[in-house]
Amino acid sequence: MTMDGSRPLKPDAVGLGLRRALLGPLQSAADGDFDFLECAPENWIGVGGRYGEALRELSARHPLLCHGLSLSLGGTEPLDETFLARARRFLDEHRVVCYSEHLSYCSDDGHLYDLLPIPFTEEAVRHVAARVRRTQDLVGRRIAIENASYYAAPHQEMSEIEFTLAVLAEADCDLLLDVNNVYVNSINHRYDARAFLAAMPAERVAYLHVAGHYDEAEDLKLDTHGAPVKDAVWSLLGEAYRLFGQRPTLLERDFNFPPYEELLGELGQVRRLLVEAAPAAARRARG
């Protein structure tokens, strides 16, 4: 354990999202089905009764990561410091390994219930980085930001790669690298997904997300988290491991839940790709 009581993840750890629809299978899962769980703190803070008891039981047995939904790091409304105080208590109570948020915004005089793109500008870099640093101060730990999927580019003085790198450097935070989002954005905005991965700083990559998406058209992909992972995304995940070595990886599924065994099958594919990456990781460790 670390000094704060959290249980660090092994590089080849695989995880699932903690969704209420999956509570039964997760609670009765066999040892080795998965290595960690991830939840949105907004959906669990203050929850009591059988759901609260289930969360306490699961977080006692498995390392827990938190992936936030509502900080609106790119927004102009003040940070919700009351929520962040509650989040810090939640993170401490459940010995959360990593707290992450989206590189996007979701508020404007109220919650918009969607993750919207931030203009890729120098001004936005400074604005977002300051909010990330303040968040880190308030929760008492380093956080990770996730590269978000987006469908419109409101203003671009720089590329998505340049913007992401600038925020990481200015905020001095980590990266939750969502491989499906890279793929979806690369098709929708016509760039090289592998070039995006190769530009990301390996030392910042805390863990990975992989998920399914919907093919609206050949040149339009929708990030849904409601379908199996597609072959092109599996291939890109393997490329990420070749570039960065083994990293803890979460399989995201938010709705359209298949039988639990099918999720285990997808986790098995993640494990196979991690195993394939092991020799490269060993060579990298030897220098």
ChimeraX attribute file (.defattr): number of C-alpha atoms within 10 A of each C-alpha:
attribute: neighborCount
match mode: 1-to-1
recipient: residues
	/A:1	9
	/A:2	9
	/A:3	6
	/A:4	11
	/A:5	13
	/A:6	19
	/A:7	16
	/A:8	14
	/A:9	19
	/A:10	11
	/A:11	16
	/A:12	18
	/A:13	19
	/A:14	26
	/A:15	23
	/A:16	23
	/A:17	21
	/A:18	23
	/A:19	18
	/A:20	13
	/A:21	11
	/A:22	15
	/A:23	15
	/A:24	12
	/A:25	12
	/A:26	20
	/A:27	13
	/A:28	8
	/A:29	12
	/A:30	9
	/A:31	8
	/A:32	8
	/A:33	17
	/A:34	18
	/A:35	20
	/A:36	25
	/A:37	22
	/A:38	24
	/A:39	18
	/A:40	19
	/A:41	21
	/A:42	17
	/A:43	12
	/A:44	16
	/A:45	15
	/A:46	10
	/A:47	12
	/A:48	12
	/A:49	7
	/A:50	9
	/A:51	13
	/A:52	14
	/A:53	12
	/A:54	17
	/A:55	21
	/A:56	14
	/A:57	12
	/A:58	19
	/A:59	19
	/A:60	12
	/A:61	13
	/A:62	16
	/A:63	21
	/A:64	28
	/A:65	27
	/A:66	24
	/A:67	21
	/A:68	18
	/A:69	19
	/A:70	23
	/A:71	26
	/A:72	27
	/A:73	25
	/A:74	24
	/A:75	21
	/A:76	15
	/A:77	15
	/A:78	11
	/A:79	17
	/A:80	12
	/A:81	14
	/A:82	9
	/A:83	15
	/A:84	17
	/A:85	15
	/A:86	15
	/A:87	21
	/A:88	17
	/A:89	14
	/A:90	18
	/A:91	23
	/A:92	15
	/A:93	13
	/A:94	20
	/A:95	20
	/A:96	22
	/A:97	20
	/A:98	23
	/A:99	26
	/A:100	22
	/A:101	23
	/A:102	24
	/A:103	25
	/A:104	26
	/A:105	24
	/A:106	22
	/A:107	21
	/A:108	11
	/A:109	8
	/A:110	8
	/A:111	12
	/A:112	13
	/A:113	11
	/A:114	13
	/A:115	19
	/A:116	23
	/A:117	20
	/A:118	24
	/A:119	20
	/A:120	20
	/A:121	18
	/A:122	15
	/A:123	10
	/A:124	16
	/A:125	23
	/A:126	15
	/A:127	18
	/A:128	24
	/A:129	21
	/A:130	16
	/A:131	20
	/A:132	28
	/A:133	17
	/A:134	15
	/A:135	21
	/A:136	19
	/A:137	13
	/A:138	15
	/A:139	20
	/A:140	13
	/A:141	15
	/A:142	17
	/A:143	24
	/A:144	25
	/A:145	28
	/A:146	22
	/A:147	22
	/A:148	22
	/A:149	24
	/A:150	18
	/A:151	15
	/A:152	12
	/A:153	13
	/A:154	10
	/A:155	11
	/A:156	13
	/A:157	12
	/A:158	14
	/A:159	11
	/A:160	20
	/A:161	15
	/A:162	17
	/A:163	19
	/A:164	20
	/A:165	18
	/A:166	18
	/A:167	23
	/A:168	21
	/A:169	14
	/A:170	16
	/A:171	23
	/A:172	17
	/A:173	21
	/A:174	24
	/A:175	27
	/A:176	25
	/A:177	24
	/A:178	22
	/A:179	24
	/A:180	30
	/A:181	25
	/A:182	21
	/A:183	26
	/A:184	26
	/A:185	24
	/A:186	20
	/A:187	16
	/A:188	18
	/A:189	16
	/A:190	11
	/A:191	14
	/A:192	13
	/A:193	19
	/A:194	16
	/A:195	11
	/A:196	15
	/A:197	21
	/A:198	14
	/A:199	13
	/A:200	20
	/A:201	15
	/A:202	15
	/A:203	9
	/A:204	19
	/A:205	19
	/A:206	20
	/A:207	23
	/A:208	22
	/A:209	20
	/A:210	24
	/A:211	24
	/A:212	23
	/A:213	21
	/A:214	17
	/A:215	13
	/A:216	9
	/A:217	9
	/A:218	8
	/A:219	12
	/A:220	15
	/A:221	20
	/A:222	18
	/A:223	20
	/A:224	16
	/A:225	20
	/A:226	17
	/A:227	18
	/A:228	20
	/A:229	20
	/A:230	14
	/A:231	10
	/A:232	10
	/A:233	20
	/A:234	20
	/A:235	12
	/A:236	19
	/A:237	25
	/A:238	19
	/A:239	19
	/A:240	22
	/A:241	20
	/A:242	19
	/A:243	20
	/A:244	20
	/A:245	22
	/A:246	27
	/A:247	20
	/A:248	20
	/A:249	27
	/A:250	25
	/A:251	23
	/A:252	24
	/A:253	22
	/A:254	15
	/A:255	12
	/A:256	10
	/A:257	16
	/A:258	12
	/A:259	10
	/A:260	13
	/A:261	11
	/A:262	12
	/A:263	18
	/A:264	15
	/A:265	12
	/A:266	16
	/A:267	20
	/A:268	15
	/A:269	14
	/A:270	24
	/A:271	17
	/A:272	12
	/A:273	20
	/A:274	25
	/A:275	15
	/A:276	15
	/A:277	22
	/A:278	17
	/A:279	14
	/A:280	17
	/A:281	20
	/A:282	12
	/A:283	10
	/A:284	12
	/A:285	9
	/A:286	7
	/A:287	6
